Amino acid sequence: MKPANLKTMTVDQLVERFAEIGVAQDKSLQEGEYWIEGYINHELNQLFAQMHEIDTELRSRGLDARLALRQLYHHPNTQVRLLAAKCTLGVAPVVARKVVQAIADSKLPPQAMDAGMTLSNLDKGRFKPD
């Protein structure tokens, strides 16, 4: 995916881009491409960095912009749902946690494991969403 100027994008465009990146991450994870020749896949790292940049941009635009990610709670892609829920745990904790719990309960790898670890870390106080 080519880089975009996030500052000029609307909130809806940022949410759409977030979903596109999540789908690309899922494709790489499902194909087992997170390790290449003993190194973490550079493309996957870039996708996670891009996702972080979008989250940061949404945070800079205030609560309503962050809450816009809630529309992805029903996205057909599990990775997109999980990442949207994790990014909104600090502003929509009850419903975001339900999304994470549903993914953990699905037992579908690799997202179910990530969701389970997220819940465990929340419960133990190791992860404090902001």
Buried (B, 14 or more C-beta within 10 A) or exposed (E): EEEBEBEEBEBEEBBBBBBBBBBBBBBBBEEEEBEEEEEEBEBBEBBEEBBEBBBEBBBEBEEEBBBBBBEBBEBEBBBBBBBBBBBBBEBBEEEBBEBBBBBBEEEEEBBBEBBBEBBEEBEEEEBEBE
